[in-house]
Amino acid sequence: MKRITLPLALTLLILALLSWAAVAYFDLVISGDESQYQADVQAARQSFTEQNSSVSMHAVVQDTAASRAQLDALLSSDVTTIANKLRGVGQSTGVSVKLGGALPENGPVGGAPATSNIQAVAFSLEADGSFAALMRTEALIEALPLPSSIERFDIQRASDSGATWHMSVSIRVLTASPISS
């Protein structure tokens, strides 16, 4: 009986070792499959994120198309057109507007990238007329469909007549049209 138990014990030991080797092998295979699964999940997430970002960017471009077209239309006015619009304000209010000059400002416009072709032009205007007419003129200048800001506004009673007033306005207008010096 002793002789049978030794070979049986050795056989069982070998079977146990083989079983543990099989368990270790399956663990290695399962770990490799899990690593591959995690890599596939990460690649799918990355792909989804890139596609989602692309779709979002496309949607933003489409949603802002009308606004960009309006901005381009506002900035496309050249200096002559702007000057004519400023003179036209005086004609609308019955005041003679004298355009003193249009000077391009140096350097990039604040907030615009250095590569932008947006430039600022400073216009100086003078007008004489009744106080009410000059105030209407100033209000129309502010309401012009131009990307502009009034930098200085002075109004004073003219010395030669009590009913006549004198207005000086300095207005800054943005344009994307080329400006010749």
Secondary structure as GFF3:
##gff-version 3
##sequence-region A 1 181
A	DSSP	alpha_helix	2	63	.	.	.	ID=ss1
A	DSSP	alpha_helix	65	75	.	.	.	ID=ss2
A	DSSP	alpha_helix	79	93	.	.	.	ID=ss3
A	DSSP	beta_strand	96	104	.	.	.	ID=ss4
A	DSSP	beta_strand	119	129	.	.	.	ID=ss5
A	DSSP	alpha_helix	131	143	.	.	.	ID=ss6
A	DSSP	beta_strand	148	157	.	.	.	ID=ss7
A	DSSP	beta_strand	165	175	.	.	.	ID=ss8
###
